[in-house]
Amino acid sequence: MGMRGLQRQIERQNSHTYYDLLLNSETARYVYRIMAVKEIMSKPGQYGFHYRPQDLYPPYHTREVEVDTAVEDFARFALEHGVNYKILKILNPWLRDTYLTNPEGNTYRIKLPADSTAGLTPYFIHPDQMENFGVRIKDTLN
């Protein structure tokens, strides 16, 4: 059920409380599943999840670039700074579109990897591990 379907049920049932709505089973369980995940993530050891330091993603080492003008294309902006659009978005989830109009001339701080050649290794498989996934280094995606 999407947002429109949920809005339709709110109007049909004349209720604005999630817990009072009669919804399909998948949607009805949604909030409870989110609450369960939050509980497990806040106390993983209590639920049998024991993380070692090497199991966790290392913190990103970033630098900031100040932008006080419009950016017509963040994909091009990323490439000009030695990264791709995906990495730019991972480090800057607040960027809501592929461009920035900035008519007021505000100053924005855009995070980029401190070392553009390193990228964000937690999001990529290291080349030495590729064969574990059945991929040879010279393979292409085609």
N, C-alpha and C positions, 0 to 999 in steps of 0.2 A: 504494500500500500504506500503510495506516495503522499506528498504533502496535500495535494488536492483531494485525494481519497480520505485522508484524515480530517481535513476541513469539512468535507461532506458529512462524515459521521458525527462530528461535533454538532453541526447544524441539525441533522436528523434526530439525534438523541437529546438535544437541548442540554448538553453538559459540557463544561469547560474543564473538568478534572479528568486527567488521564485514567486514573484508577476506577472511575465510574463508567467509562466507556466500554461497550461491548464491541470488541474488534476481532479480526481474524487471528488465529493462534500465533502466527509468525509475528505480527505487529504487537499483539498483546504481551508477548514475552520479551520484547525489545528492551524496555526499561529495566526489567529484572536481570537480563543478561549483562547490560552495561553495569549495573550495580554489583553484580557478582565479579565481573572482571576488575572493577575498581577495588573491591575488597581483597581479591587475591593479589593484585599488584601492590597494594599498600602493606600487606603482611605475607609475602611469599613463603617464608619459612614455616609459618603456621599451617600452610596448606601443602607442604611437601615440596616446594620449589626452592632449591638451594643453588644460588648462583655464585660461581667463582669469578674473580676479577677478569679472567680471560674470556668468560662467557658474555661479558657486557661490551657494548660499543664504546670505544675510547672517545673522549671529548674531541670535538672538532677544533682545529687550530685555524682561526680565521683572522682576517684583516678587514677593515672597513673602508669603503669608498664613499665619499660624500657626493650627493647629487642634488643640485639646486635648480636644475632646468628640467624640461620635459624629456622623457625617454620614449622615442617612437616605437622601439622594438627591443624588448628585453632579451630575446633570443640572440639578436645581433650584439647587444650590450655584453651579454655573457661571453660570447666568442671573442669579442675585443679584449676581454679581461682574462682570457685563457681557460675558460670553463664552458660547460654547456648549460643550456636552459634548465635541465633537470637539477643540476647541482645548485644553480642560482635559486631555484624554488625551494629546494630542501633547506638551504640556509636562510631563506627569507620567505617563510610561509605567509607573511602579511601582505606580500605582493599579490593583489587580487586579479590582475589582468596582465596581458602581455605588453602593456605600455603604461606610461605615467604622463598625465597631462600637466600637472603642477602649475596652474595659472598664477598662484600666489607666490611662486618662487620659494616655497618651503625647502628646507634642507633635510634630505633623507639619508640615512646611513645604510648602505647596502653591504651585507656581509659576503665575503668571498674567501675561498680557501687561502690560508697564509702562503702555501706553496702550491701554485696552480698545477705543477707537474704531479703532485701527490694525489690530487682529487680527494674524493671522500671514500676511502677504501671500505668502510663498513657496508656501503651500498653496492659494492662490486666484488666479484669473485677474483681472488688473486690468480694471476696466470699459472702459478705452480699448482693450483688446485683444480684447474679446468678439467683435467682428465678424469677426476673423481666424478664429474657430472657428465661424462661421455662426450666432451667437447675437446677436439684437438685444436691447438693454437692457430693453425692455418685454416680452420673451418670458417665459413661465412654463415650468415643467418639465412641465406637462400636455400 
